[in-house]
Amino acid sequence: RERRERAAADADAEFSAEFLSAARAVFDMIDADQSGWLDKDEVVAAVRSDKKVIHFLQTCGNQNLQYLLVPARLQNALAVLDTDRDG
């Protein structure tokens, strides 16, 4: 049992590291003005028309990031993340 729990924890850590690495990569691609911040317009424009971003999301292998390509899911994600509603 302990071995299974350790293996599960290792798998979670590996998934988290891979996700964070992919999320950082796409963040950097979308952050065209290199401000260190993303606003809604930057994200929407990149996901709709930036071929590099679209290709990365399509091929990154992470379903959570690939959901950004689905307009309704993108809007939901942006609404959740924009806690102060400033875009």
C-alpha positions as a Markdown table, in Angstrom:
| # | Residue | x | y | z |
|---|---|---|---|---|
| 1 | Arg | 0.0 | 0.0 | 0.0 |
| 2 | Glu | 2.8 | 2.4 | 0.9 |
| 3 | Arg | 4.5 | 1.7 | -2.4 |
| 4 | Arg | 1.2 | 2.5 | -4.3 |
| 5 | Glu | 0.8 | 5.7 | -2.4 |
| 6 | Arg | 4.3 | 6.8 | -3.1 |
| 7 | Ala | 3.9 | 5.9 | -6.8 |
| 8 | Ala | 0.7 | 8.0 | -6.9 |
| 9 | Ala | 2.4 | 10.9 | -5.2 |
| 10 | Asp | 5.3 | 10.7 | -7.7 |
| 11 | Ala | 2.9 | 10.6 | -10.6 |
| 12 | Asp | 1.0 | 13.6 | -9.2 |
| 13 | Ala | 4.3 | 15.5 | -8.8 |
| 14 | Glu | 5.4 | 14.6 | -12.4 |
| 15 | Phe | 2.0 | 15.7 | -13.8 |
| 16 | Ser | 2.2 | 19.0 | -11.8 |
| 17 | Ala | 5.7 | 19.7 | -13.1 |
| 18 | Glu | 4.7 | 18.9 | -16.7 |
| 19 | Phe | 1.6 | 21.0 | -16.4 |
| 20 | Leu | 3.4 | 24.0 | -14.9 |
| 21 | Ser | 6.1 | 23.8 | -17.5 |
| 22 | Ala | 3.6 | 23.8 | -20.3 |
| 23 | Ala | 1.5 | 26.5 | -18.7 |
| 24 | Arg | 4.6 | 28.7 | -18.3 |
| 25 | Ala | 5.5 | 28.1 | -21.9 |
| 26 | Val | 2.1 | 29.1 | -23.2 |
| 27 | Phe | 1.9 | 32.1 | -20.8 |
| 28 | Asp | 5.2 | 33.3 | -22.2 |
| 29 | Met | 4.0 | 32.9 | -25.8 |
| 30 | Ile | 0.8 | 34.8 | -25.0 |
| 31 | Asp | 2.4 | 37.6 | -23.0 |
| 32 | Ala | 3.4 | 39.4 | -26.1 |
| 33 | Asp | 4.1 | 42.7 | -24.3 |
| 34 | Gln | 6.3 | 40.8 | -21.8 |
| 35 | Ser | 4.5 | 42.6 | -18.9 |
| 36 | Gly | 4.4 | 39.4 | -16.8 |
| 37 | Trp | 0.6 | 39.8 | -16.8 |
| 38 | Leu | -2.1 | 38.5 | -19.1 |
| 39 | Asp | -5.3 | 40.3 | -19.8 |
| 40 | Lys | -8.4 | 38.8 | -21.3 |
| 41 | Asp | -7.8 | 40.5 | -24.7 |
| 42 | Glu | -4.2 | 39.0 | -25.0 |
| 43 | Val | -5.4 | 35.5 | -24.2 |
| 44 | Val | -8.5 | 35.6 | -26.5 |
| 45 | Ala | -6.4 | 37.1 | -29.4 |
| 46 | Ala | -3.7 | 34.5 | -29.0 |
| 47 | Val | -6.0 | 31.5 | -28.7 |
| 48 | Arg | -8.0 | 32.7 | -31.8 |
| 49 | Ser | -5.3 | 33.8 | -34.1 |
| 50 | Asp | -1.7 | 33.1 | -33.0 |
| 51 | Lys | -0.7 | 30.0 | -34.9 |
| 52 | Lys | 2.2 | 29.3 | -32.6 |
| 53 | Val | 0.0 | 29.4 | -29.5 |
| 54 | Ile | -2.7 | 27.3 | -31.2 |
| 55 | His | -0.2 | 24.7 | -32.4 |
| 56 | Phe | 1.3 | 24.5 | -28.9 |
| 57 | Leu | -2.0 | 24.0 | -27.3 |
| 58 | Gln | -3.1 | 21.4 | -29.8 |
| 59 | Thr | 0.1 | 19.4 | -29.4 |
| 60 | Cys | 1.0 | 19.9 | -25.7 |
| 61 | Gly | -0.8 | 16.8 | -24.6 |
| 62 | Asn | -2.4 | 18.5 | -21.6 |
| 63 | Gln | -6.2 | 18.4 | -21.7 |
| 64 | Asn | -6.5 | 21.2 | -19.3 |
| 65 | Leu | -4.5 | 23.6 | -21.5 |
| 66 | Gln | -6.2 | 22.2 | -24.7 |
| 67 | Tyr | -9.5 | 23.4 | -23.2 |
| 68 | Leu | -8.4 | 26.9 | -23.9 |
| 69 | Leu | -9.1 | 26.2 | -27.5 |
| 70 | Val | -12.8 | 25.7 | -26.8 |
| 71 | Pro | -14.4 | 29.2 | -26.7 |
| 72 | Ala | -17.0 | 28.4 | -24.0 |
| 73 | Arg | -14.4 | 26.8 | -21.8 |
| 74 | Leu | -11.9 | 29.7 | -22.4 |
| 75 | Gln | -14.6 | 32.2 | -21.3 |
| 76 | Asn | -15.4 | 30.1 | -18.2 |
| 77 | Ala | -11.7 | 29.8 | -17.3 |
| 78 | Leu | -11.1 | 33.6 | -17.8 |
| 79 | Ala | -14.1 | 34.4 | -15.6 |
| 80 | Val | -12.8 | 32.2 | -12.8 |
| 81 | Leu | -9.3 | 33.6 | -13.0 |
| 82 | Asp | -10.3 | 37.2 | -13.2 |
| 83 | Thr | -11.2 | 37.6 | -9.6 |
| 84 | Asp | -11.1 | 41.4 | -9.6 |
| 85 | Arg | -13.0 | 41.7 | -12.9 |
| 86 | Asp | -10.5 | 44.0 | -14.4 |
| 87 | Gly | -10.0 | 41.9 | -17.6 |
